[in-house]
Amino acid sequence: MKLKTITAILLAIATLFSVSCITAFANKEATASVPVKLTVVNDYRSISVTVPASLPVEIYNGTVVTANNARITNNAKSGSVKVKAVAVNDGDFKVGSYDSFSGNKTIALKINGIVTKGSGNMEISESAFPNIAPAENLPLSYFAKVSKDAGIMKDKEVAKVIFTISLVE
């Protein structure tokens, strides 16, 4: 009985090795071929956009003037992008409410019809910031209100506008 049990165990071990290994019988060398399986997943897409270097605001004899050629351009060959968030933060001036403008050293902005209510995120909408198709752009129509105490200055960074842009899935 012991001999049969030991023989059965040895045969089981030999079977396991023969299944999991390539066995080759030759005089001096053996050649075995094994497959190389390749899987490629392309779910990386980069964002390639151009945003304005600045949104200039100038005051000529009390009249506030802004640029009329500001835009965000989607430089990608495929895949749309969208403006997910817009924030306007204080610079040398405080960011105020566009609708109820007041204060000293204050600026307020209206970008694509959306107004600042103070420093921080603006409440943007899909209609004001729609998806931008590949090789297309989104014009940025903006207006500004600046407090009367601005004085004479040149190239002063009075606020910072931050555009957060994401891929459209």
C-alpha positions as CSV (number, residue, x, y, z in Angstrom):
1,M,0.0,0.0,0.0
2,K,2.8,2.4,0.9
3,L,4.5,1.7,-2.4
4,K,1.4,2.5,-4.4
5,T,0.8,5.8,-2.4
6,I,4.4,6.9,-2.9
7,T,4.3,6.0,-6.6
8,A,1.0,7.9,-7.1
9,I,2.4,11.0,-5.4
10,L,5.5,10.9,-7.6
11,L,3.4,10.4,-10.7
12,A,1.2,13.4,-9.7
13,I,4.3,15.6,-9.2
14,A,5.8,14.5,-12.5
15,T,2.5,15.3,-14.2
16,L,2.4,18.8,-12.7
17,F,5.9,19.5,-13.9
18,S,5.2,18.2,-17.4
19,V,2.1,20.5,-17.7
20,S,3.8,23.7,-16.5
21,C,7.1,23.3,-18.2
22,I,8.1,22.8,-21.8
23,T,9.8,19.4,-22.1
24,A,12.2,18.8,-24.9
25,F,14.2,15.7,-25.6
26,A,17.3,16.1,-27.7
27,N,20.9,15.1,-27.6
28,K,22.5,18.4,-26.8
29,E,20.1,21.4,-27.2
30,A,16.4,22.2,-27.3
31,T,14.4,25.1,-28.8
32,A,11.2,26.3,-27.4
33,S,8.9,29.1,-28.7
34,V,6.8,31.1,-26.3
35,P,4.3,33.8,-27.3
36,V,4.7,37.5,-26.3
37,K,1.3,39.0,-25.7
38,L,1.1,42.8,-26.1
39,T,-1.8,45.0,-24.8
40,V,-1.9,48.7,-25.6
41,V,-4.4,51.0,-23.9
42,N,-4.6,54.6,-25.3
43,D,-6.7,56.5,-22.9
44,Y,-4.2,59.4,-22.5
45,R,-5.4,62.6,-24.2
46,S,-3.6,65.8,-23.7
47,I,-5.1,69.2,-23.7
48,S,-3.7,71.7,-26.1
49,V,-5.3,75.1,-25.8
50,T,-4.2,78.7,-26.1
51,V,-5.6,81.2,-23.6
52,P,-5.0,85.0,-23.6
53,A,-1.7,86.0,-22.1
54,S,-3.7,88.8,-20.4
55,L,-7.0,90.5,-20.5
56,P,-6.0,94.2,-20.9
57,V,-8.2,96.9,-19.4
58,E,-7.4,100.6,-20.2
59,I,-9.0,103.8,-19.1
60,Y,-9.0,106.7,-21.6
61,N,-10.4,110.0,-20.1
62,G,-12.7,108.0,-17.8
63,T,-13.9,105.5,-20.5
64,V,-13.0,101.9,-19.7
65,V,-11.8,100.0,-22.8
66,T,-11.2,96.2,-23.2
67,A,-9.7,94.1,-25.9
68,N,-12.1,92.7,-28.6
69,N,-9.9,89.8,-29.8
70,A,-9.5,87.7,-26.7
71,R,-10.3,84.0,-27.2
72,I,-9.6,80.5,-26.0
73,T,-8.4,78.2,-28.9
74,N,-8.5,74.4,-28.9
75,N,-5.3,73.4,-30.8
76,A,-6.1,69.7,-30.7
77,K,-6.8,67.7,-33.9
78,S,-9.5,65.7,-32.2
79,G,-11.5,66.0,-29.0
80,S,-13.5,68.9,-27.7
81,V,-12.6,70.9,-24.6
82,K,-14.6,73.0,-22.2
83,V,-14.1,75.8,-19.7
84,K,-14.9,74.0,-16.5
85,A,-14.4,77.0,-14.1
86,V,-13.4,80.7,-14.2
87,A,-12.0,82.4,-11.1
88,V,-11.1,86.0,-10.7
89,N,-8.8,86.7,-7.8
90,D,-7.5,89.9,-6.2
91,G,-4.3,91.4,-7.5
92,D,-3.3,95.0,-6.7
93,F,-7.1,95.8,-6.6
94,K,-9.9,94.0,-4.9
95,V,-12.4,92.1,-7.1
96,G,-15.9,93.5,-6.6
97,S,-19.4,92.9,-7.7
98,Y,-20.1,93.9,-11.3
99,D,-23.8,94.4,-10.6
100,S,-23.4,96.5,-7.4
101,F,-20.0,98.1,-8.0
102,S,-18.4,100.2,-5.3
103,G,-15.2,100.5,-3.3
104,N,-11.7,101.9,-3.6
105,K,-9.0,100.2,-5.6
106,T,-11.7,97.8,-6.9
107,I,-12.2,96.1,-10.3
108,A,-15.2,94.0,-11.5
109,L,-15.4,91.9,-14.7
110,K,-18.1,90.6,-16.9
111,I,-16.9,87.7,-19.1
112,N,-19.2,86.2,-21.7
113,G,-22.1,87.7,-19.8
114,I,-21.1,86.2,-16.5
115,V,-20.3,88.8,-13.7
116,T,-18.0,88.8,-10.8
117,K,-19.6,89.0,-7.3
118,G,-16.3,89.3,-5.6
119,S,-13.0,87.5,-5.6
120,G,-13.2,83.7,-6.4
121,N,-15.1,81.4,-8.7
122,M,-17.7,82.8,-11.1
123,E,-21.0,81.0,-11.7
124,I,-20.4,80.0,-15.3
125,S,-23.0,78.5,-17.6
126,E,-23.0,76.2,-20.6
127,S,-24.3,78.9,-22.9
128,A,-21.6,81.4,-21.9
129,F,-18.8,78.8,-22.1
130,P,-19.9,76.0,-24.6
131,N,-17.7,73.2,-25.7
132,I,-14.8,74.2,-28.0
133,A,-14.4,71.8,-30.9
134,P,-10.9,70.8,-32.3
135,A,-9.2,73.7,-34.2
136,E,-12.0,76.1,-33.1
137,N,-12.0,78.9,-30.6
138,L,-14.3,80.5,-28.0
139,P,-14.4,84.3,-28.2
140,L,-14.1,86.0,-24.8
141,S,-16.2,89.1,-24.7
142,Y,-15.4,91.0,-21.5
143,F,-16.1,94.3,-19.8
144,A,-14.7,95.9,-16.8
145,K,-15.6,98.4,-14.1
146,V,-12.7,100.2,-12.3
147,S,-13.0,102.4,-9.3
148,K,-12.3,106.1,-9.8
149,D,-9.3,106.1,-7.5
150,A,-7.2,104.1,-10.0
151,G,-4.9,107.1,-10.7
152,I,-2.3,107.0,-13.4
153,M,-0.7,103.6,-13.8
154,K,0.7,101.3,-16.5
155,D,0.7,97.5,-16.7
156,K,-0.5,97.0,-13.1
157,E,-1.7,93.5,-12.4
158,V,-5.0,94.5,-10.7
159,A,-6.6,91.0,-10.8
160,K,-5.9,87.4,-12.0
161,V,-8.3,85.4,-14.1
162,I,-7.9,81.6,-13.9
163,F,-9.5,79.4,-16.6
164,T,-9.8,75.7,-15.7
165,I,-10.2,73.7,-19.0
166,S,-11.0,70.0,-19.3
167,L,-11.6,67.4,-21.9
168,V,-15.1,66.7,-23.0
169,E,-15.8,63.0,-22.5
